[in-house]
Amino acid sequence: MNNAGNEIYAIQGELREIVNELNSIANDLNTKFKGIGSERCADKLFDVARNYNYVIQLLYQVDYNKIVEENNG
């Protein structure tokens, strides 16, 4: 795996951590704060987590061999 592949892999890992945290918070809102409108907030967090999961799936489809790295310095 080249440098670009390593960076994409790292981004996927960070996004997975964010998704896990969002899902955890949303689950807590749904179970520990029922009846105060938290369900809508939890639903929005689940939506954001689903969007991040979609981005992760798109990153899995990237062909690392076709990425051209540029020197910016």
C-alpha positions as CSV (number, residue, x, y, z in Angstrom):
1,M,0.0,0.0,0.0
2,N,1.4,3.4,-0.9
3,N,1.3,6.6,1.2
4,A,-2.1,7.6,-0.2
5,G,-3.4,4.2,0.7
6,N,-2.1,4.5,4.2
7,E,-3.7,7.9,4.6
8,I,-7.0,6.7,3.3
9,Y,-6.8,3.7,5.6
10,A,-6.1,6.1,8.6
11,I,-9.1,8.2,7.6
12,Q,-11.3,5.1,7.5
13,G,-10.2,4.3,11.0
14,E,-10.9,7.7,12.3
15,L,-14.4,7.8,10.7
16,R,-15.2,4.4,12.2
17,E,-14.3,5.8,15.6
18,I,-16.6,8.7,15.0
19,V,-19.4,6.5,13.8
20,N,-19.0,4.3,16.9
21,E,-19.1,7.3,19.2
22,L,-22.1,8.8,17.5
23,N,-24.0,5.5,17.7
24,S,-23.1,5.2,21.4
25,I,-24.4,8.7,22.1
26,A,-27.6,8.1,20.1
27,N,-28.2,4.8,21.9
28,D,-27.7,6.5,25.3
29,L,-30.2,9.3,24.3
30,N,-32.7,6.7,23.3
31,T,-32.4,4.7,26.5
32,K,-31.5,7.1,29.2
33,F,-33.4,10.2,28.3
34,K,-36.7,9.0,27.0
35,G,-39.6,11.5,26.9
36,I,-37.7,14.7,26.6
37,G,-37.4,14.9,22.9
38,S,-34.1,13.1,22.8
39,E,-35.4,10.6,20.3
40,R,-35.3,13.2,17.5
41,C,-31.8,14.1,18.5
42,A,-30.8,10.5,18.5
43,D,-32.3,9.9,15.1
44,K,-30.3,12.8,13.7
45,L,-27.1,11.3,15.2
46,F,-27.9,7.9,13.6
47,D,-28.4,9.7,10.3
48,V,-24.9,11.3,10.6
49,A,-23.4,8.0,11.5
50,R,-25.1,6.4,8.4
51,N,-23.6,9.1,6.2
52,Y,-20.1,8.5,7.6
53,N,-20.5,4.8,7.0
54,Y,-21.4,5.6,3.4
55,V,-18.2,7.6,3.1
56,I,-16.2,4.8,4.6
57,Q,-17.7,2.4,1.9
58,L,-16.7,4.9,-0.8
59,L,-13.1,5.0,0.5
60,Y,-13.0,1.2,0.3
61,Q,-13.6,1.5,-3.4
62,V,-10.6,3.8,-4.0
63,D,-7.9,2.2,-6.2
64,Y,-4.7,3.3,-4.3
65,N,-2.6,2.5,-7.4
66,K,-4.4,5.2,-9.4
67,I,-3.7,8.0,-6.9
68,V,-1.0,10.4,-8.0
69,E,0.8,12.0,-5.2
70,E,2.0,15.6,-5.6
71,N,4.9,17.4,-3.9
72,N,3.6,20.6,-2.5
73,G,6.9,21.7,-1.2
